[in-house]
Amino acid sequence: MKRDWDKIYLEKGVVQKGVLPLVEEASLLFKREGVVRVLDLGCGTGRHLAYFAGMGFTVYGVDVSEKALEMAKDFLSSEGFSGVVLKKADMRSLPYEDNFFDAVVATWVINHALMKDIAVAVREIRRVLNSGGFVVLKNLSVNDYNFGVRPELEPGTFLGDEEGEEDVPHHFFTEKELRSLFSGFKVVKLKEVSHVSERSGKMRMSFDLIARKK
């Protein structure tokens, strides 16, 4: 996955630009619930890192792409945020101790893997979250128009169709799968929503999930 994402960022530059409405919604919840430490898992070029830092949270970011982290560092510096901690890491092995974070945010991240790796990533999210901590996810839905269009890697997982992601796995979730993966959490929000792809401009279907570790 590292090679694929480095190539995307090298060729396309900043591919994620606006702050997602789900992230804005979650940040207000975090403020109400006294969240301090926030991890942006798969932080890309830093759009949500800057947003959370601007909201006053203590912010950490990890990504598998060295190029993305370089771009995130430059972006944060240009915005005047010097306290964000950036680390290169795979979602299946997070470089933090147990119960370290109050919230983990991962938008368009864990769906880029096979189910066995997704399960490991979810265990890592659970591990680094403290009791009562929040997880915020945005992932593809099985009702997305692209489900089943590209070659299938395993049930529910296909190669990507957007330029630069042709070799990247895309898992399309069901509500049942998400509830099963986060069975040790209290679901605050789980909603299927439509959105316009930042890459292609096409209408897509996804799940917004906010859940709290019991």
N, C-alpha and C positions, 0 to 999 in steps of 0.2 A: 504493500500500500504506500510506503514511503516514496518509492520511485514514481508512482502515478501522481501523487499529490504534489510532489516537488515539480514535476513536469507541468502540471496545470498552473501552478502559481508562477513558474518561470515564463510560461507562454501567455497567460491571461492576466497576470497581475492581480489586482484586487477584484475578486469575483463575488464577495459578499459585502454589501455596502450599507444597507439600511438596518436599523434596529428592528427586530421582529416584534410584532404586537404581543406575542406570548412572553417575551423577555420583559417588556414594559409592565405587563400584568404581574409577572412573577416578582419583579423588583419592588412593587408596592406591597405585595404580600410579605416579602422579606423584611421590609421596613417595619411593618406592623408586628412581625413576630420576632424582632430583635436579632436577625441574622447579621453576622459580622464577616466571617470568612466565606468567600464564594470562589468556586473553581469553575472556570470555563473550559470544559473538556472538548478538545478539538477546536481550539480558539481561532484558528485561521489567521487572518491578517489583523484581527484585534477590534473589530467593530463593537462587540459586546464587552470586551475588556474595558474599553474607554467609557462605555455607558455605565457600567457598574462602578468604575472608579469615580466617575462624575457624581454618582449617587451616594458616594461616601463609604462604600464597602471596602474591605480589605480583599484585594483581588489577586487571584492566581490563574495562570493560563498554561495549558499543555497542548502540544500538537505533535504529530508524527513527522511533519514537514519542517525541515530546517529553514527552507525559503520562506514559508509562512511566518515562522517565528521572527526571522530577520525583518520582514515587512511589518509585523505587529510592533516590534520594538521601535522602529522608525516612526510609525504612526502614533504610538503612545507618546513618544518624545515630542513630536510636533504638536500634540494636544496638551502638553504640559504635565503628563502623568508619569512620574518617575518611580513610583513605589510598587508597580505591578510586577509580580514574580513570574518569570517565564521559564518553562523547562520543556525540553524535548522528551516525549514519552509516548508509548503505545497505550491505548485505552485498556489493554488487557493487563497492564502492569504499571500502576500509577505510583510515582515516587514519593508517596506520603504515608504517614503512619495512620493507624486505625483511628477513627473518630475525629479526624482533623478538621473537617469542613462542616459548616452550617448549611451549605447548599452546593449542589453540583448541577451545572447547566450544560446540556449537550444538545445542540440543535444541528440536525442533519449529520449526525456522527455515527451512532451505533448501528444505523441501518446499512452502513457501508462495510458489511462483513458477512461471513457465514454464521449460521445460528450457533454453532459451538463457540465461536469467538464472541458473539453477542452475549451469550450466557456468562462468559468469563468477565466481560466488560461490566455487566450488571453486578456481578459479585464484587468487583473492584469498587464500583460506585457505592454499593452497600457498605463495604468495609471502611472507606474513608469518610463516610458520613457519620456524624454523631447522632445520638438518639434524639429524635425529633427533627432531624435535618431534612431538607427538601431536595428532591430531584426534579428537574425540569427538562423535558425532552420534546423534540419535534421530529417525527419520522414519517416515512411514506406509508400510505394505506393501500390495502389490496384493491380498493376501489379506484385507485389512480389509473388514468388512461393507459399508462405504459406497462401495467402489470401483464406479464406474459408476452410482451412484444419482442424482447431480445432473448438470446440464448439463456436457458435455465441452468443454473449451477446446482441447485437443490430446490426442494419445494419452497416456493415463495421468494426465492432469491434469483435475480437475473442480472446480466451485465447491463451497464448504464447505456442510455441513448443520447445523452447530451454530449456535445463536443468536448473531448478531453477526458471523459469518464467512461469510454467504451470498454475499458478493461477493469473497471471498478465494480465490485459486487454492490447490488442494491436489493436489500430485503424489504418486502412489502408486508407490513404488519396487519394482523387482525386485532380487534379489541381483546379477544380472548388471550392471544399471545402476550400482549402487554400486561394484562392483569396477572397472568401466570408468572411472568418474569419478575414482577414487582409485588409478589404475594405477601412479602413481609412489610409492605408499606400501606398506609392509609391513602387511598386515592382522593385527592382534593378536586382534581379536574381531569377528565378524560373525554375529549371531544374530537370528532372527525370534522375537519374544516377544509374548505377550498382555499387555494392561494395561487398566486401567479409566480411561476418559477423565476428566480433572479437571473438564471443563466439563459433560458430559452424564451421567456415571456409567455409560455404556455400555461394553461390552467391545470393545476395539480390537486390531488387529494392527500391529506396528511392527518396524523393524529397529534393533538396537543395533549401532553401529559404533565400534570403537577401532582406529585405524591410525597408523602411524609413518612420517614422511617419510624417505625413503632419502637 
